[in-house]
């Protein structure tokens, strides 16, 4: 089982066009993501998967690997599936999917999300994992922008939601966890996932990971020590620069 990291990146964004190329401390956001991920141990290579020549040119300019995908790719997993096929991954190879709008992603998070697959007792009963982070900013508990999740006693996802879950009826002294947009899965599962029709809950919440749960597939959740905030709006860039300058 070899491990490859893919960063799906598209130029179009309704709220922030050209997002992967936006400068953060004078460096394109996609470069921040690529360089941070490349420090992780246990991976063979990192690739940016894109259909845009502007992104390709920038990534190759800083020495990164690029796989061009079809413009018709409807989602990040579609793009990753095409990229994995293009470089000849095997069914049992492990794919890590990191969103290109997480310039503060920590290398330790990459190592954490693949750890369940590398464990001596891994038995193949799941083929997908992702990350959670204990919420410290209370505003995120109620913000639809921050996706929350709950797990069973064995650390497998029960549900992801933009709503506040779990929601205390009589008291509120429990921890809440948000979902980080980092996934690991076998190539076999990525290919299977892309054959599944959109799920009903997925359509309601606009959360692609719910498709896996709706069709009965298990998602192992690993708690990360590091937050990985995403850039969605122009003002987020200033926030990222402040966090980088503070040593994050």
C-alpha positions, 0 to 999 in steps of 0.5 A: 500500500503506497500513499499519494497525496492529491490536492484538487484545485480549480480556478473558479469559485463563486465567492473567491475566483482564482482562490488557489492562486491568491497570495498569502504573505506573497506566496500563492495559497496552493504553494503553502498547501503543497509545501506543508504536505510535502513535509509529511512522512510515509508518502510517495509524492504530492500532486495538484490535480487541476484542469486549469493551465494558470494553476498548472503554470504556477505549481510547476513554477515552484517545482510542484507536480501537476496532473491535468484532469478533465474540465467536466469533473464534477467534484474533488473526488472525480478529479482525484479519481482521474488523477490517480488513474493517470499516474497508474495507482493500484486499487490498494494504494492509499489516496490522501485528499487535501483541499487546496484552501487550507494553507495552514494544514499541518504535516502531522494531520496528513500522518494522522489520517493515514495512520489507521490504514498503517496500523498492524491490526488494520483488517480492511473493514473500512476504506475511508478516514478523515479528521476531526478537531475539538472546537475551541472557538465557540462561534464555530459550534453554531456556524453553518460554515464549520461542519460538525461531526459525531462518532460512535464509541469506536471512532467511526462517523455517525453523521456530519452536519452544518447544524450543531451536533450533538445539541444538548437538551438540558445542559451543555458541558460536552465537547464539540468537534468540527470536521477538517477537509482531509481524507484518506481512502484506497483508490478502489474506494474512490472509484466506487464512491464516484459510481454512487448517485448523490445521497439525499442527505448529501444533497440537503447538507451539501456535504459529499462525505455523507454519500459514503454513510448513506450507502453504508460505508464506514468512515474512520475519524481521527482527532487531529492536534492541529486545526486547518481553517479554510479560505472561503472569503477575501477576509480569510486571507488576512486571517491566514496571514496573521496566523502564519505570522504568529507561527502557525 
